[in-house]
Amino acid sequence: MQVVSHPPFGWPALVLNADYRPLSYYPLSLWPWQDVIKAVFLERVDVVSTYDQTIRSPTFEMKLPSVVSLKRYVAQDRPPAFTRFNLFLRDAFTCQYCSAGEDLTFDHVLPRSRGGRTTWENIVTACARCNLTKGGRTPREAGMHPHYPPRRPSAFELQDRGRRFPPNHLHQSWLDYLYWDVELEA
């Protein structure tokens, strides 16, 4: 991961909750500059830090925000939605049978053909090879058991897991609000 002093492509702004913590780490809560300007005008955010870039209209001038915070706190304790991305994040983007990180799919531990449902408690991340090998069998029949039993994660667990996958580039104005070990680019 690199920390850059020049603005990232597209001039995005890091969006913080009202408590100055990012709304999400993975993906990092970034808004395009156009959405940030709109939120500033609608008085939904406070500007915390800016880039050196200025936008102008005939009657208005403003530096582009690099960090904003919401004026109203958004609760982060609601149960996370069951999505492919959240499932992969829960399982650290690795196959739960062989630990591979490529060609990921999701596998019904109890196959659908046997009444298995598409729920947090019955789905694990699997590489295509392991998913095909297991097929319509149970883990016991296939001799393939997930490293961790599938379960519903909390929003906090997914946020914590997301911290393990920092983006490739961070702007230096974001560093005071993010919690990764970073090295500054020379």
C-alpha positions in Angstrom: 0.0 0.0 0.0 1.2 3.5 -0.9 0.4 6.8 0.7 0.3 9.5 -2.0 0.3 13.3 -1.7 -1.2 13.8 -5.1 -5.0 13.3 -5.2 -6.3 9.9 -6.3 -7.9 9.6 -9.7 -11.3 11.3 -9.7 -10.8 13.3 -6.5 -12.8 11.1 -4.1 -13.4 12.0 -0.5 -13.1 9.7 2.4 -16.5 9.6 4.2 -16.5 9.4 8.0 -19.5 8.7 10.3 -20.3 11.4 12.8 -17.9 9.8 15.2 -15.1 10.3 12.7 -14.7 6.6 11.9 -15.0 5.4 8.2 -18.4 4.1 7.2 -16.6 1.1 5.9 -13.1 -0.2 5.4 -13.6 -2.7 2.6 -14.6 -1.2 0.3 -13.3 2.0 1.7 -16.1 4.6 2.1 -15.2 7.0 -0.7 -17.6 9.3 -2.5 -17.0 10.9 -5.9 -16.3 14.7 -5.6 -19.7 15.5 -7.3 -21.6 13.6 -4.6 -19.5 15.3 -1.9 -20.2 18.8 -3.2 -23.9 18.0 -3.3 -23.8 16.7 0.3 -22.0 19.9 1.4 -24.7 22.1 -0.2 -27.5 20.0 1.4 -25.7 20.4 4.7 -25.4 16.6 5.3 -21.6 16.6 5.8 -18.9 18.7 7.4 -15.7 19.2 5.5 -12.8 17.9 7.5 -9.9 18.2 5.0 -9.5 19.5 1.4 -7.3 19.0 -1.6 -5.5 21.9 -3.2 -7.9 21.7 -6.2 -10.5 24.4 -6.4 -13.8 24.2 -8.2 -15.5 27.4 -9.4 -18.8 28.7 -10.8 -19.6 32.3 -11.7 -20.8 32.9 -8.1 -19.0 30.3 -6.0 -15.6 28.9 -5.3 -14.6 25.9 -3.1 -11.6 23.6 -2.5 -12.5 20.0 -3.2 -13.0 18.1 0.1 -10.7 15.1 0.7 -12.3 14.1 4.0 -15.9 14.7 5.1 -17.9 13.6 8.1 -21.6 13.0 8.3 -23.6 15.4 10.4 -25.9 12.6 11.6 -24.6 9.3 13.0 -25.4 6.2 11.0 -25.7 3.1 13.2 -23.3 0.4 12.2 -24.8 -2.4 14.3 -27.4 -3.7 12.0 -26.9 -7.2 10.7 -24.9 -7.3 7.5 -26.8 -8.2 4.3 -26.1 -11.6 2.8 -24.2 -10.7 -0.4 -21.5 -12.5 -2.3 -19.0 -9.7 -1.4 -19.8 -9.9 2.3 -19.6 -13.7 2.2 -16.1 -13.5 0.6 -15.1 -10.9 3.1 -16.3 -13.1 6.1 -14.2 -15.9 4.7 -11.2 -13.7 4.0 -11.4 -14.2 0.2 -10.2 -17.8 0.6 -11.7 -21.2 -0.2 -12.8 -22.8 3.1 -11.8 -26.2 1.9 -8.3 -25.7 0.4 -7.4 -22.0 1.2 -7.0 -21.0 -2.5 -7.8 -17.4 -3.3 -8.7 -17.7 -7.0 -11.8 -18.6 -8.9 -14.0 -18.1 -5.9 -17.6 -19.2 -5.8 -19.9 -20.0 -2.9 -20.9 -23.5 -1.8 -24.0 -24.8 0.0 -22.6 -26.9 2.8 -25.9 -28.8 2.9 -26.6 -29.0 -0.9 -29.7 -27.3 -2.2 -30.8 -30.6 -3.7 -31.0 -31.9 -0.1 -32.9 -28.9 1.3 -30.0 -26.6 2.0 -30.9 -23.0 2.0 -28.9 -19.9 0.8 -28.2 -18.5 4.3 -25.1 -17.3 6.2 -25.3 -20.6 8.2 -25.2 -22.8 5.1 -22.8 -21.1 2.6 -19.1 -20.9 2.5 -16.6 -19.5 0.1 -15.2 -22.3 -2.2 -12.9 -22.2 -5.2 -14.4 -23.6 -8.4 -12.3 -26.8 -8.1 -13.4 -27.6 -4.6 -17.0 -26.7 -5.3 -17.0 -29.0 -8.3 -15.3 -31.8 -6.4 -17.8 -31.6 -3.5 -20.7 -31.4 -5.8 -24.1 -32.4 -4.4 -22.6 -34.2 -1.4 -22.5 -33.3 2.2 -19.1 -32.4 3.7 -19.1 -35.8 5.5 -19.8 -37.7 2.3 -17.2 -35.8 0.3 -14.6 -35.9 3.1 -14.4 -32.1 2.7 -15.0 -30.0 5.8 -14.9 -26.2 5.9 -12.1 -24.7 7.9 -14.6 -22.7 9.9 -18.3 -23.5 10.3 -20.5 -21.0 8.4 -22.2 -18.4 10.6 -23.7 -15.0 10.4 -21.0 -12.3 11.0 -21.7 -9.1 12.9 -21.2 -5.8 11.1 -18.2 -5.2 13.5 -16.6 -8.5 12.4 -16.9 -7.5 8.7 -15.5 -4.1 9.4 -12.6 -5.6 11.3 -12.0 -8.1 8.5 -12.0 -5.3 6.0 -9.1 -3.6 7.8 -7.0 -6.6 6.7 -7.4 -5.6 3.1 -6.2 -2.1 2.7 -6.5 -0.4 -0.7 -3.5 0.0 -2.9 -3.4 3.8 -2.6 -4.4 6.1 0.3 -4.2 9.9 0.2 -2.2 11.4 3.1 -5.2 13.5 4.3 -7.0 10.2 5.1 -4.4 8.7 7.4 -5.6 10.2 10.6 -8.9 8.4 10.2 -7.7 5.0 9.0 -6.1 2.2 11.0 -3.6 0.4 8.8 0.2 0.3 9.1 1.3 2.4 6.1 4.6 3.5 4.7 4.8 7.0 3.2 5.8 7.2 -0.5 9.0 9.1 -1.0 
